[in-house]
Amino acid sequence: MYDRHMLRRLQLTQLEMLKMVKAICEEHDISFSLYGGTLLGAVRHKAFIPWDDDLDICMTRSEFSRFVQAWENKEPDGYYDLVN
């Protein structure tokens, strides 16, 4: 269980990650959507749901494949691939 301050730090980190995903998607014309608690929080709270501790992002398999390729071609500073 997170304390309130730890949860907020996690949410702010996730927001930076979401901004990076959005930037890559916009640069490469890749469609994605928010869903679940992330979408609900964006609409209802104009932020995260206060207790939400994850990001819910969806895209088609073909868009995801394009995203992975874009990511691998220009791995953003501060991020690294845990798979390779």
N, CA, C and O atoms as a printed pandas DataFrame, in Angstrom:
     atom_number atom_name residue_name chain_id  residue_number  x_coord  y_coord  z_coord
0              1         N          MET        A               1    0.845   -1.184    0.000
1              2        CA          MET        A               1    0.000    0.000    0.000
2              3         C          MET        A               1    0.886    1.242    0.000
3              4         O          MET        A               1    1.863    1.320    0.746
4              5         N          TYR        A               2    0.539    2.202   -0.836
5              6        CA          TYR        A               2    1.292    3.438   -0.916
6              7         C          TYR        A               2    0.780    4.444    0.091
7              8         O          TYR        A               2   -0.414    4.488    0.389
8              9         N          ASP        A               3    1.690    5.253    0.614
9             10        CA          ASP        A               3    1.187    6.397    1.353
10            11         C          ASP        A               3    0.826    7.473    0.335
11            12         O          ASP        A               3    1.208    7.375   -0.831
12            13         N          ARG        A               4    0.116    8.468    0.751
13            14        CA          ARG        A               4   -0.410    9.507   -0.136
14            15         C          ARG        A               4    0.683   10.204   -0.923
15            16         O          ARG        A               4    0.509   10.474   -2.112
16            17         N          HIS        A               5    1.802   10.500   -0.289
17            18        CA          HIS        A               5    2.894   11.218   -0.961
18            19         C          HIS        A               5    3.601   10.325   -1.983
19            20         O          HIS        A               5    3.975   10.789   -3.060
20            21         N          MET        A               6    3.782    9.065   -1.652
21            22        CA          MET        A               6    4.398    8.118   -2.582
22            23         C          MET        A               6    3.495    7.937   -3.807
23            24         O          MET        A               6    3.979    7.915   -4.939
24            25         N          LEU        A               7    2.188    7.806   -3.578
25            26        CA          LEU        A               7    1.250    7.653   -4.683
26            27         C          LEU        A               7    1.297    8.874   -5.598
27            28         O          LEU        A               7    1.272    8.732   -6.820
28            29         N          ARG        A               8    1.365   10.054   -5.026
29            30        CA          ARG        A               8    1.428   11.272   -5.853
30            31         C          ARG        A               8    2.710   11.306   -6.678
31            32         O          ARG        A               8    2.669   11.669   -7.854
32            33         N          ARG        A               9    3.837   10.938   -6.094
33            34        CA          ARG        A               9    5.097   10.877   -6.847
34            35         C          ARG        A               9    4.992    9.883   -7.996
35            36         O          ARG        A               9    5.459   10.153   -9.103
36            37         N          LEU        A              10    4.379    8.738   -7.734
37            38        CA          LEU        A              10    4.169    7.730   -8.776
38            39         C          LEU        A              10    3.306    8.298   -9.901
39            40         O          LEU        A              10    3.629    8.125  -11.076
40            41         N          GLN        A              11    2.219    8.968   -9.554
41            42        CA          GLN        A              11    1.334    9.545  -10.569
42            43         C          GLN        A              11    2.056   10.599  -11.406
43            44         O          GLN        A              11    1.871   10.649  -12.622
44            45         N          LEU        A              12    2.860   11.425  -10.787
45            46        CA          LEU        A              12    3.597   12.445  -11.540
46            47         C          LEU        A              12    4.625   11.810  -12.476
47            48         O          LEU        A              12    4.846   12.303  -13.582
48            49         N          THR        A              13    5.249   10.725  -12.036
49            50        CA          THR        A              13    6.168    9.995  -12.908
50            51         C          THR        A              13    5.411    9.394  -14.086
51            52         O          THR        A              13    5.876    9.459  -15.224
52            53         N          GLN        A              14    4.260    8.817  -13.819
53            54        CA          GLN        A              14    3.446    8.245  -14.885
54            55         C          GLN        A              14    2.970    9.321  -15.857
55            56         O          GLN        A              14    2.866    9.067  -17.057
56            57         N          LEU        A              15    2.686   10.495  -15.361
57            58        CA          LEU        A              15    2.290   11.595  -16.241
58            59         C          LEU        A              15    3.423   11.943  -17.205
59            60         O          LEU        A              15    3.175   12.180  -18.388
60            61         N          GLU        A              16    4.653   11.977  -16.716
61            62        CA          GLU        A              16    5.793   12.239  -17.598
62            63         C          GLU        A              16    5.939   11.123  -18.633
63            64         O          GLU        A              16    6.251   11.392  -19.792
64            65         N          MET        A              17    5.718    9.889  -18.227
65            66        CA          MET        A              17    5.778    8.769  -19.161
66            67         C          MET        A              17    4.686    8.895  -20.224
67            68         O          MET        A              17    4.934    8.654  -21.406
68            69         N          LEU        A              18    3.489    9.270  -19.803
69            70        CA          LEU        A              18    2.385    9.439  -20.748
70            71         C          LEU        A              18    2.682   10.553  -21.740
71            72         O          LEU        A              18    2.357   10.439  -22.922
72            73         N          LYS        A              19    3.292   11.618  -21.269
73            74        CA          LYS        A              19    3.680   12.711  -22.176
74            75         C          LYS        A              19    4.681   12.220  -23.221
75            76         O          LYS        A              19    4.616   12.628  -24.381
76            77         N          MET        A              20    5.606   11.346  -22.816
77            78        CA          MET        A              20    6.583   10.796  -23.745
78            79         C          MET        A              20    5.889    9.905  -24.773
79            80         O          MET        A              20    6.178    9.995  -25.966
80            81         N          VAL        A              21    4.984    9.055  -24.322
81            82        CA          VAL        A              21    4.219    8.207  -25.247
82            83         C          VAL        A              21    3.450    9.068  -26.231
83            84         O          VAL        A              21    3.464    8.805  -27.434
84            85         N          LYS        A              22    2.784   10.087  -25.732
85            86        CA          LYS        A              22    2.007   10.990  -26.584
86            87         C          LYS        A              22    2.887   11.670  -27.623
87            88         O          LYS        A              22    2.509   11.758  -28.791
88            89         N          ALA        A              23    4.045   12.146  -27.215
89            90        CA          ALA        A              23    4.956   12.829  -28.140
90            91         C          ALA        A              23    5.408   11.889  -29.259
91            92         O          ALA        A              23    5.422   12.275  -30.427
92            93         N          ILE        A              24    5.772   10.672  -28.908
93            94        CA          ILE        A              24    6.197    9.702  -29.921
94            95         C          ILE        A              24    5.040    9.381  -30.859
95            96         O          ILE        A              24    5.222    9.312  -32.075
96            97         N          CYS        A              25    3.858    9.186  -30.297
97            98        CA          CYS        A              25    2.691    8.879  -31.128
98            99         C          CYS        A              25    2.363   10.037  -32.068
99           100         O          CYS        A              25    2.056    9.809  -33.238
100          101         N          GLU        A              26    2.422   11.249  -31.583
101          102        CA          GLU        A              26    2.137   12.392  -32.445
102          103         C          GLU        A              26    3.183   12.523  -33.546
103          104         O          GLU        A              26    2.845   12.792  -34.699
104          105         N          GLU        A              27    4.433   12.335  -33.196
105          106        CA          GLU        A              27    5.510   12.458  -34.173
106          107         C          GLU        A              27    5.388   11.428  -35.297
107          108         O          GLU        A              27    5.763   11.700  -36.438
108          109         N          HIS        A              28    4.864   10.253  -34.974
109          110        CA          HIS        A              28    4.797    9.162  -35.952
110          111         C          HIS        A              28    3.368    8.847  -36.400
111          112         O          HIS        A              28    3.119    7.824  -37.038
112          113         N          ASP        A              29    2.440    9.734  -36.062
113          114        CA          ASP        A              29    1.037    9.566  -36.458
114          115         C          ASP        A              29    0.500    8.195  -36.035
115          116         O          ASP        A              29   -0.085    7.464  -36.835
116          117         N          ILE        A              30    0.712    7.872  -34.774
117          118        CA          ILE        A              30    0.258    6.608  -34.185
118          119         C          ILE        A              30   -0.937    6.915  -33.286
119          120         O          ILE        A              30   -0.866    7.791  -32.424
120          121         N          SER        A              31   -2.019    6.197  -33.493
121          122        CA          SER        A              31   -3.230    6.399  -32.691
122          123         C          SER        A              31   -3.155    5.592  -31.399
123          124         O          SER        A              31   -2.707    4.446  -31.392
124          125         N          PHE        A              32   -3.600    6.207  -30.315
125          126        CA          PHE        A              32   -3.725    5.507  -29.041
126          127         C          PHE        A              32   -4.882    6.130  -28.275
127          128         O          PHE        A              32   -5.347    7.224  -28.598
128          129         N          SER        A              33   -5.327    5.427  -27.276
129          130        CA          SER        A              33   -6.422    5.916  -26.431
130          131         C          SER        A              33   -6.097    5.649  -24.977
131          132         O          SER        A              33   -5.347    4.733  -24.640
132          133         N          LEU        A              34   -6.673    6.461  -24.137
133          134        CA          LEU        A              34   -6.686    6.164  -22.709
134          135         C          LEU        A              34   -7.938    5.348  -22.447
135          136         O          LEU        A              34   -8.932    5.502  -23.156
136          137         N          TYR        A              35   -7.908    4.495  -21.456
137          138        CA          TYR        A              35   -9.115    3.772  -21.079
138          139         C          TYR        A              35   -9.067    3.448  -19.594
139          140         O          TYR        A              35   -8.094    3.765  -18.910
140          141         N          GLY        A              36  -10.104    2.827  -19.112
141          142        CA          GLY        A              36  -10.163    2.437  -17.712
142          143         C          GLY        A              36  -10.064    3.632  -16.779
143          144         O          GLY        A              36  -10.605    4.703  -17.051
144          145         N          GLY        A              37   -9.366    3.427  -15.682
145          146        CA          GLY        A              37   -9.228    4.471  -14.673
146          147         C          GLY        A              37   -8.510    5.706  -15.178
147          148         O          GLY        A              37   -8.784    6.813  -14.714
148          149         N          THR        A              38   -7.600    5.535  -16.116
149          150        CA          THR        A              38   -6.877    6.695  -16.661
150          151         C          THR        A              38   -7.834    7.603  -17.411
151          152         O          THR        A              38   -7.781    8.823  -17.261
152          153         N          LEU        A              39   -8.711    7.015  -18.220
153          154        CA          LEU        A              39   -9.705    7.812  -18.948
154          155         C          LEU        A              39  -10.706    8.429  -17.988
155          156         O          LEU        A              39  -11.033    9.610  -18.106
156          157         N          LEU        A              40  -11.191    7.649  -17.048
157          158        CA          LEU        A              40  -12.146    8.156  -16.070
158          159         C          LEU        A              40  -11.554    9.328  -15.294
159          160         O          LEU        A              40  -12.215   10.346  -15.091
160          161         N          GLY        A              41  -10.305    9.177  -14.862
161          162        CA          GLY        A              41   -9.659   10.266  -14.127
162          163         C          GLY        A              41   -9.506   11.507  -14.982
163          164         O          GLY        A              41   -9.741   12.619  -14.508
164          165         N          ALA        A              42   -9.113   11.333  -16.244
165          166        CA          ALA        A              42   -8.932   12.485  -17.139
166          167         C          ALA        A              42  -10.241   13.241  -17.332
167          168         O          ALA        A              42  -10.252   14.471  -17.363
168          169         N          VAL        A              43  -11.334   12.512  -17.460
169          170        CA          VAL        A              43  -12.632   13.154  -17.691
170          171         C          VAL        A              43  -13.233   13.685  -16.387
171          172         O          VAL        A              43  -13.617   14.851  -16.306
172          173         N          ARG        A              44  -13.311   12.835  -15.383
173          174        CA          ARG        A              44  -14.017   13.193  -14.156
174          175         C          ARG        A              44  -13.204   14.089  -13.231
175          176         O          ARG        A              44  -13.749   15.007  -12.618
176          177         N          HIS        A              45  -11.904   13.829  -13.126
177          178        CA          HIS        A              45  -11.068   14.564  -12.169
178          179         C          HIS        A              45  -10.148   15.581  -12.838
179          180         O          HIS        A              45   -9.520   16.395  -12.161
180          181         N          LYS        A              46  -10.069   15.535  -14.172
181          182        CA          LYS        A              46   -9.106   16.368  -14.915
182          183         C          LYS        A              46   -7.682   16.079  -14.449
183          184         O          LYS        A              46   -6.801   16.936  -14.517
184          185         N          ALA        A              47   -7.483   14.871  -13.981
185          186        CA          ALA        A              47   -6.187   14.403  -13.462
186          187         C          ALA        A              47   -6.335   12.905  -13.206
187          188         O          ALA        A              47   -7.231   12.264  -13.757
188          189         N          PHE        A              48   -5.473   12.358  -12.386
189          190        CA          PHE        A              48   -5.609   10.962  -11.994
190          191         C          PHE        A              48   -6.765   10.815  -11.011
191          192         O          PHE        A              48   -7.086   11.745  -10.272
192          193         N          ILE        A              49   -7.384    9.642  -11.011
193          194        CA          ILE        A              49   -8.262    9.306   -9.899
194          195         C          ILE        A              49   -7.355    9.284   -8.670
195          196         O          ILE        A              49   -6.264    8.716   -8.732
196          197         N          PRO        A              50   -7.767    9.876   -7.574
197          198        CA          PRO        A              50   -6.851   10.016   -6.433
198          199         C          PRO        A              50   -6.173    8.731   -5.973
199          200         O          PRO        A              50   -5.051    8.792   -5.471
200          201         N          TRP        A              51   -6.796    7.589   -6.121
201          202        CA          TRP        A              51   -6.215    6.331   -5.659
202          203         C          TRP        A              51   -5.625    5.477   -6.785
203          204         O          TRP        A              51   -5.143    4.374   -6.529
204          205         N          ASP        A              52   -5.658    5.971   -8.023
205          206        CA          ASP        A              52   -5.186    5.178   -9.160
206          207         C          ASP        A              52   -3.664    5.145   -9.182
207          208         O          ASP        A              52   -3.005    6.161   -8.963
208          209         N          ASP        A              53   -3.110    3.953   -9.452
209          210        CA          ASP        A              53   -1.650    3.813   -9.417
210          211         C          ASP        A              53   -1.091    3.206  -10.697
211          212         O          ASP        A              53   -0.004    2.629  -10.692
212          213         N          ASP        A              54   -1.850    3.340  -11.813
213          214        CA          ASP        A              54   -1.327    2.828  -13.074
214          215         C          ASP        A              54   -1.833    3.681  -14.232
215          216         O          ASP        A              54   -2.701    4.537  -14.063
216          217         N          LEU        A              55   -1.265    3.427  -15.418
217          218        CA          LEU        A              55   -1.724    4.057  -16.656
218          219         C          LEU        A              55   -2.420    3.001  -17.489
219          220         O          LEU        A              55   -1.953    1.867  -17.590
220          221         N          ASP        A              56   -3.530    3.375  -18.081
221          222        CA          ASP        A              56   -4.253    2.483  -18.980
222          223         C          ASP        A              56   -4.228    3.107  -20.371
223          224         O          ASP        A              56   -4.940    4.074  -20.639
224          225         N          ILE        A              57   -3.403    2.545  -21.253
225          226        CA          ILE        A              57   -3.236    3.030  -22.620
226          227         C          ILE        A              57   -3.554    1.868  -23.551
227          228         O          ILE        A              57   -3.132    0.740  -23.297
228          229         N          CYS        A              58   -4.288    2.130  -24.618
229          230        CA          CYS        A              58   -4.533    1.057  -25.575
230          231         C          CYS        A              58   -4.299    1.550  -26.995
231          232         O          CYS        A              58   -4.468    2.729  -27.305
232          233         N          MET        A              59   -3.906    0.614  -27.841
233          234        CA          MET        A              59   -3.729    0.871  -29.267
234          235         C          MET        A              59   -3.829   -0.466  -29.978
235          236         O          MET        A              59   -3.653   -1.522  -29.370
236          237         N          THR        A              60   -4.108   -0.409  -31.252
237          238        CA          THR        A              60   -4.196   -1.650  -32.012
238          239         C          THR        A              60   -2.821   -2.307  -32.071
239          240         O          THR        A              60   -1.805   -1.661  -31.818
240          241         N          ARG        A              61   -2.797   -3.581  -32.404
241          242        CA          ARG        A              61   -1.529   -4.315  -32.511
242          243         C          ARG        A              61   -0.624   -3.660  -33.551
243          244         O          ARG        A              61    0.578   -3.524  -33.324
244          245         N          SER        A              62   -1.195   -3.248  -34.701
245          246        CA          SER        A              62   -0.358   -2.641  -35.741
246          247         C          SER        A              62    0.196   -1.300  -35.271
247          248         O          SER        A              62    1.350   -0.978  -35.552
248          249         N          GLU        A              63   -0.606   -0.519  -34.564
249          250        CA          GLU        A              63   -0.109    0.751  -34.028
250          251         C          GLU        A              63    0.960    0.499  -32.971
251          252         O          GLU        A              63    1.957    1.218  -32.904
252          253         N          PHE        A              64    0.749   -0.533  -32.141
253          254        CA          PHE        A              64    1.744   -0.865  -31.128
254          255         C          PHE        A              64    3.069   -1.271  -31.765
255          256         O          PHE        A              64    4.137   -0.883  -31.290
256          257         N          SER        A              65    2.999   -2.045  -32.832
257          258        CA          SER        A              65    4.231   -2.443  -33.537
258          259         C          SER        A              65    4.961   -1.217  -34.065
259          260         O          SER        A              65    6.186   -1.141  -33.984
260          261         N          ARG        A              66    4.221   -0.264  -34.602
261          262        CA          ARG        A              66    4.825    0.988  -35.084
262          263         C          ARG        A              66    5.416    1.781  -33.913
263          264         O          ARG        A              66    6.480    2.386  -34.046
264          265         N          PHE        A              67    4.728    1.779  -32.772
265          266        CA          PHE        A              67    5.225    2.484  -31.594
266          267         C          PHE        A              67    6.547    1.876  -31.128
267          268         O          PHE        A              67    7.501    2.602  -30.848
268          269         N          VAL        A              68    6.606    0.560  -31.046
269          270        CA          VAL        A              68    7.835   -0.118  -30.621
270          271         C          VAL        A              68    8.982    0.237  -31.563
271          272         O          VAL        A              68   10.092    0.521  -31.113
272          273         N          GLN        A              69    8.718    0.223  -32.855
273          274        CA          GLN        A              69    9.752    0.570  -33.825
274          275         C          GLN        A              69   10.205    2.019  -33.642
275          276         O          GLN        A              69   11.402    2.305  -33.671
276          277         N          ALA        A              70    9.259    2.926  -33.455
277          278        CA          ALA        A              70    9.609    4.332  -33.243
278          279         C          ALA        A              70   10.432    4.499  -31.965
279          280         O          ALA        A              70   11.404    5.254  -31.935
280          281         N          TRP        A              71   10.033    3.790  -30.918
281          282        CA          TRP        A              71   10.754    3.856  -29.642
282          283         C          TRP        A              71   12.183    3.354  -29.812
283          284         O          TRP        A              71   13.127    3.980  -29.330
284          285         N          GLU        A              72   12.338    2.231  -30.494
285          286        CA          GLU        A              72   13.662    1.646  -30.668
286          287         C          GLU        A              72   14.562    2.520  -31.533
287          288         O          GLU        A              72   15.778    2.524  -31.338
288          289         N          ASN        A              73   14.002    3.250  -32.473
289          290        CA          ASN        A              73   14.790    4.134  -33.326
290          291         C          ASN        A              73   15.241    5.397  -32.602
291          292         O          ASN        A              73   16.249    6.002  -32.969
292          293         N          LYS        A              74   14.505    5.789  -31.589
293          294        CA          LYS        A              74   14.843    7.020  -30.870
294          295         C          LYS        A              74   14.470    6.835  -29.404
295          296         O          LYS        A              74   13.513    7.429  -28.908
296          297         N          GLU        A              75   15.239    6.008  -28.735
297          298        CA          GLU        A              75   14.965    5.762  -27.323
298          299         C          GLU        A              75   15.151    7.063  -26.544
299          300         O          GLU        A              75   16.249    7.618  -26.515
300          301         N          PRO        A              76   14.081    7.551  -25.912
301          302        CA          PRO        A              76   14.161    8.841  -25.214
302          303         C          PRO        A              76   15.162    8.827  -24.062
303          304         O          PRO        A              76   15.372    7.797  -23.421
304          305         N          ASP        A              77   15.770    9.972  -23.809
305          306        CA          ASP        A              77   16.688   10.111  -22.679
306          307         C          ASP        A              77   15.977    9.746  -21.381
307          308         O          ASP        A              77   14.828   10.123  -21.152
308          309         N          GLY        A              78   16.676    9.019  -20.557
309          310        CA          GLY        A              78   16.126    8.655  -19.253
310          311         C          GLY        A              78   15.324    7.376  -19.260
311          312         O          GLY        A              78   14.895    6.911  -18.204
312          313         N          TYR        A              79   15.112    6.794  -20.430
313          314        CA          TYR        A              79   14.360    5.540  -20.550
314          315         C          TYR        A              79   15.268    4.484  -21.159
315          316         O          TYR        A              79   16.168    4.806  -21.935
316          317         N          TYR        A              80   15.038    3.252  -20.818
317          318        CA          TYR        A              80   15.807    2.188  -21.432
318          319         C          TYR        A              80   14.935    0.949  -21.565
319          320         O          TYR        A              80   13.921    0.804  -20.882
320          321         N          ASP        A              81   15.342    0.082  -22.436
321          322        CA          ASP        A              81   14.611   -1.126  -22.756
322          323         C          ASP        A              81   15.044   -2.243  -21.822
323          324         O          ASP        A              81   16.212   -2.632  -21.823
324          325         N          LEU        A              82   14.130   -2.758  -21.034
325          326        CA          LEU        A              82   14.455   -3.848  -20.115
326          327         C          LEU        A              82   14.492   -5.203  -20.804
327          328         O          LEU        A              82   15.005   -6.171  -20.243
328          329         N          VAL        A              83   13.951   -5.280  -22.017
329          330        CA          VAL        A              83   13.878   -6.560  -22.720
330          331         C          VAL        A              83   15.193   -6.887  -23.377
331          332         O          VAL        A              83   15.652   -8.026  -23.296
332          333         N          ASN        A              84   15.812   -5.925  -24.025
333          334        CA          ASN        A              84   17.042   -6.186  -24.786
334          335         C          ASN        A              84   18.278   -5.968  -23.960
335          336         O          ASN        A              84   19.390   -6.146  -24.456
